[in-house]
Amino acid sequence: MGGVGEPGPREGSAQPGAPLPTFCWEQIRAHDQPGDKWLVIERRVYDISRWAQRHPGGSRLIGHHGAEDATDAFRAFHQDLNFVRKFLQPLLIGELAPEEPSQDGPLNAQLVEDFRALHQAAEDMKLFDASPTFFAFLLGHILAMEAQSWCLQHDLGHASIFKKSRWNHVAQKFVMGQLKGFSAHWWNFRHFQHHAKPNIFHKDPDVTVAPVFLLGESSVEYGKKKRRYLPYNQQHLYFFLIGPPLLTLVNFEVENLAYMLVCMQWADLLWAASFYARFFLSYLPFYGVPGVLLFFVAVRVLESHWFVWITQMNHIPKEIGHEKHRDWASSQLAATCNVEPSLFTNWFSGHLNFQIEHHLFPRMPRHNYSRVAPLVKSLCAKHGLSYEVKPFLTALVDIVRSLKKSGDIWLDAYLHQ
């Protein structure tokens, strides 16, 4: 290949004005190792090996796209692309050779092109512009019903409700820290990985739950290896005991505190401390120490039930497994489904019943999901992709069905393979 030269992963960026070296996918594929990461954005090749540790979204998030075309993920997560490109420029080491396709592997080039056209149409329709009035009313609603504050902090993490991202981040710190007692940095570190690689083991924290629960492909793997740490064929039953009741009370509390201490997020720690101070000082005169502790546990268990059922009804019943290196639209559609909209469902789920639209366009304010949904349905129909919509109760029951199915698959592989 004429003009192809492969500098080492730490030799620096391409020289300004000099012709860019060209690379083929076979060369790029080799650079997906710890400390050696390349990725492709808009047909340009970047060496992020050293810079990944300084990535504002965390090294894991950007590292999950190592040796891939990350163009659609880049556009999905960043609001001001021109601003972000300034950080990418020093990392530029070359570009794809002209004869190379924009995506590696047997991907549907027409689907990628059509999705990018859909993304541009959504931008032209201003569907990524948030309505301050909507979120002002929502904040008032949340201050009256704090259990729903997961929804607002979720939106603040994704969408730019304020014109200045700095104020958006401050608002998220307030809602996440003062109203919920958790770290905004921890939540973004965890949740953005889920959006980047939904339902992918070791990249999506929400499904990397073995050995407590086995989901998707892990069922066969554990069965073949004769691993039996728990009675997985009964996991759909013990799920009710340790899943919804304990996620925020135990798992999130421990993981959140460990993250703040290890990553030295002292500002987030102060925000979280302000929540606990407000909570205990408010109720201590009425209930005493034992009563306040019991009340705190009751609140966490209640919101944990809401969180697990609402967030997982769109994901656990879908495909769960190892990295398939799909294009952005295909990977998001394979891992998500919608729940039939209604006034109650939209309110109760915080519009997360539109999970397909939420995953395809994570920066889009949720009040616009219903407007972009017809365009997404048309895209899916054109390319023969599944656009699954379930009744609300069916979606909840499917969580249990999926756990039972995975447990039965594990038992069959454990006994017979």
Solvent accessible surface area in square Angstrom, and as a share of the most:
residue,aa,sasa,rsa
1,M,113,0.50
2,G,76,0.73
3,G,65,0.62
4,V,43,0.25
5,G,32,0.31
6,E,84,0.38
7,P,33,0.21
8,G,26,0.25
9,P,34,0.22
10,R,122,0.44
11,E,125,0.56
12,G,46,0.44
13,S,40,0.26
14,A,24,0.19
15,Q,129,0.57
16,P,130,0.82
17,G,89,0.86
18,A,47,0.36
19,P,128,0.80
20,L,39,0.19
21,P,38,0.24
22,T,19,0.11
23,F,0,0.00
24,C,21,0.12
25,W,6,0.02
26,E,127,0.57
27,Q,38,0.17
28,I,0,0.00
29,R,126,0.46
30,A,65,0.50
31,H,14,0.06
32,D,51,0.27
33,Q,101,0.45
34,P,129,0.81
35,G,35,0.34
36,D,28,0.14
37,K,38,0.16
38,W,0,0.00
39,L,1,0.01
40,V,0,0.00
41,I,8,0.04
42,E,60,0.27
43,R,77,0.28
44,R,94,0.34
45,V,0,0.00
46,Y,17,0.06
47,D,15,0.08
48,I,0,0.00
49,S,13,0.08
50,R,163,0.59
51,W,28,0.10
52,A,8,0.06
53,Q,143,0.64
54,R,160,0.59
55,H,21,0.09
56,P,127,0.80
57,G,20,0.19
58,G,19,0.19
59,S,34,0.22
60,R,141,0.51
61,L,11,0.06
62,I,21,0.11
63,G,11,0.11
64,H,17,0.08
65,H,16,0.07
66,G,3,0.02
67,A,10,0.08
68,E,21,0.10
69,D,30,0.15
70,A,6,0.05
71,T,2,0.01
72,D,15,0.08
73,A,7,0.06
74,F,10,0.04
75,R,66,0.24
76,A,2,0.02
77,F,42,0.18
78,H,47,0.21
79,Q,103,0.46
80,D,80,0.41
81,L,38,0.19
82,N,108,0.55
83,F,110,0.46
84,V,27,0.15
85,R,84,0.31
86,K,144,0.61
87,F,100,0.42
88,L,7,0.03
89,Q,103,0.46
90,P,80,0.50
91,L,25,0.12
92,L,5,0.02
93,I,7,0.03
94,G,0,0.00
95,E,59,0.27
96,L,6,0.03
97,A,0,0.00
98,P,118,0.74
99,E,118,0.53
100,E,33,0.15
101,P,81,0.51
102,S,34,0.22
103,Q,17,0.08
104,D,36,0.18
105,G,47,0.45
106,P,142,0.89
107,L,48,0.24
108,N,69,0.36
109,A,69,0.54
110,Q,87,0.39
111,L,4,0.02
112,V,7,0.04
113,E,111,0.50
114,D,22,0.12
115,F,4,0.02
116,R,54,0.20
117,A,62,0.48
118,L,14,0.07
119,H,16,0.07
120,Q,93,0.41
121,A,37,0.29
122,A,0,0.00
123,E,67,0.30
124,D,99,0.51
125,M,79,0.35
126,K,136,0.58
127,L,0,0.00
128,F,27,0.11
129,D,78,0.40
130,A,20,0.15
131,S,38,0.25
132,P,95,0.60
133,T,82,0.48
134,F,58,0.24
135,F,9,0.04
136,A,67,0.52
137,F,153,0.64
138,L,23,0.11
139,L,64,0.32
140,G,43,0.41
141,H,57,0.25
142,I,0,0.00
143,L,98,0.49
144,A,85,0.66
145,M,85,0.38
146,E,59,0.26
147,A,50,0.39
148,Q,16,0.07
149,S,0,0.00
150,W,5,0.02
151,C,7,0.04
152,L,7,0.03
153,Q,0,0.00
154,H,16,0.07
155,D,8,0.04
156,L,8,0.04
157,G,15,0.14
158,H,20,0.09
159,A,2,0.01
160,S,29,0.18
161,I,20,0.10
162,F,90,0.38
163,K,192,0.82
164,K,134,0.57
165,S,79,0.51
166,R,153,0.56
167,W,126,0.44
168,N,14,0.07
169,H,62,0.28
170,V,61,0.35
171,A,22,0.17
172,Q,2,0.01
173,K,28,0.12
174,F,75,0.31
175,V,4,0.02
176,M,0,0.00
177,G,1,0.01
178,Q,27,0.12
179,L,8,0.04
180,K,6,0.03
181,G,1,0.01
182,F,1,0.00
183,S,0,0.00
184,A,2,0.02
185,H,57,0.25
186,W,1,0.00
187,W,10,0.04
188,N,25,0.13
189,F,54,0.22
190,R,26,0.09
191,H,20,0.09
192,F,34,0.14
193,Q,4,0.02
194,H,6,0.03
195,H,0,0.00
196,A,3,0.03
197,K,15,0.06
198,P,4,0.02
199,N,2,0.01
200,I,20,0.10
201,F,17,0.07
202,H,143,0.64
203,K,43,0.18
204,D,0,0.00
205,P,33,0.20
206,D,35,0.18
207,V,2,0.01
208,T,58,0.34
209,V,49,0.28
210,A,42,0.32
211,P,60,0.38
212,V,62,0.36
213,F,23,0.10
214,L,0,0.00
215,L,7,0.03
216,G,32,0.30
217,E,60,0.27
218,S,9,0.06
219,S,0,0.00
220,V,52,0.30
221,E,59,0.26
222,Y,26,0.10
223,G,0,0.00
224,K,111,0.47
225,K,122,0.52
226,K,97,0.41
227,R,92,0.33
228,R,127,0.46
229,Y,135,0.51
230,L,63,0.31
231,P,55,0.34
232,Y,0,0.00
233,N,30,0.15
234,Q,74,0.33
235,Q,0,0.00
236,H,22,0.10
237,L,99,0.49
238,Y,29,0.11
239,F,10,0.04
240,F,95,0.39
241,L,132,0.66
242,I,68,0.35
243,G,9,0.09
244,P,0,0.00
245,P,21,0.13
246,L,60,0.30
247,L,40,0.20
248,T,0,0.00
249,L,36,0.18
250,V,73,0.42
251,N,69,0.36
252,F,2,0.01
253,E,34,0.15
254,V,97,0.56
255,E,55,0.25
256,N,4,0.02
257,L,88,0.44
258,A,47,0.37
259,Y,39,0.15
260,M,3,0.01
261,L,87,0.43
262,V,119,0.68
263,C,58,0.35
264,M,125,0.56
265,Q,44,0.19
266,W,132,0.46
267,A,57,0.44
268,D,2,0.01
269,L,51,0.25
270,L,132,0.66
271,W,79,0.28
272,A,4,0.03
273,A,53,0.41
274,S,39,0.25
275,F,11,0.04
276,Y,60,0.23
277,A,49,0.38
278,R,84,0.31
279,F,15,0.06
280,F,56,0.23
281,L,128,0.63
282,S,54,0.35
283,Y,73,0.28
284,L,70,0.35
285,P,107,0.68
286,F,155,0.65
287,Y,122,0.46
288,G,29,0.28
289,V,89,0.51
290,P,106,0.67
291,G,23,0.22
292,V,0,0.00
293,L,88,0.44
294,L,129,0.64
295,F,73,0.31
296,F,24,0.10
297,V,60,0.34
298,A,54,0.42
299,V,50,0.29
300,R,2,0.01
301,V,40,0.23
302,L,125,0.62
303,E,3,0.02
304,S,0,0.00
305,H,65,0.29
306,W,32,0.11
307,F,19,0.08
308,V,9,0.05
309,W,46,0.16
310,I,1,0.01
311,T,23,0.13
312,Q,20,0.09
313,M,0,0.00
314,N,0,0.00
315,H,4,0.02
316,I,18,0.09
317,P,35,0.22
318,K,38,0.16
319,E,76,0.34
320,I,8,0.04
321,G,2,0.02
322,H,69,0.31
323,E,43,0.19
324,K,84,0.36
325,H,94,0.42
326,R,86,0.31
327,D,11,0.06
328,W,17,0.06
329,A,2,0.01
330,S,19,0.12
331,S,26,0.17
332,Q,1,0.00
333,L,9,0.04
334,A,26,0.20
335,A,2,0.02
336,T,1,0.01
337,C,0,0.00
338,N,5,0.03
339,V,2,0.01
340,E,83,0.37
341,P,77,0.48
342,S,54,0.35
343,L,167,0.83
344,F,111,0.46
345,T,6,0.04
346,N,31,0.16
347,W,107,0.37
348,F,60,0.25
349,S,0,0.00
350,G,3,0.03
351,H,38,0.17
352,L,17,0.08
353,N,0,0.00
354,F,17,0.07
355,Q,8,0.03
356,I,1,0.01
357,E,0,0.00
358,H,3,0.01
359,H,0,0.00
360,L,0,0.00
361,F,1,0.00
362,P,0,0.00
363,R,25,0.09
364,M,3,0.01
365,P,1,0.01
366,R,11,0.04
367,H,44,0.19
368,N,7,0.04
369,Y,3,0.01
370,S,65,0.42
371,R,126,0.46
372,V,0,0.00
373,A,7,0.05
374,P,76,0.48
375,L,62,0.31
376,V,0,0.00
377,K,99,0.42
378,S,71,0.46
379,L,12,0.06
380,C,2,0.01
381,A,82,0.63
382,K,131,0.56
383,H,35,0.16
384,G,70,0.67
385,L,48,0.24
386,S,74,0.48
387,Y,42,0.16
388,E,58,0.26
389,V,62,0.36
390,K,17,0.07
391,P,63,0.40
392,F,38,0.16
393,L,129,0.64
394,T,50,0.29
395,A,0,0.00
396,L,37,0.18
397,V,71,0.41
398,D,19,0.10
399,I,0,0.00
400,V,32,0.18
401,R,141,0.51
402,S,21,0.14
403,L,2,0.01
404,K,92,0.39
405,K,137,0.58
406,S,10,0.07
407,G,0,0.00
408,D,63,0.33
409,I,64,0.32
410,W,0,0.00
411,L,51,0.25
412,D,74,0.38
413,A,1,0.01
414,Y,52,0.20
415,L,107,0.53
416,H,136,0.61
417,Q,107,0.48
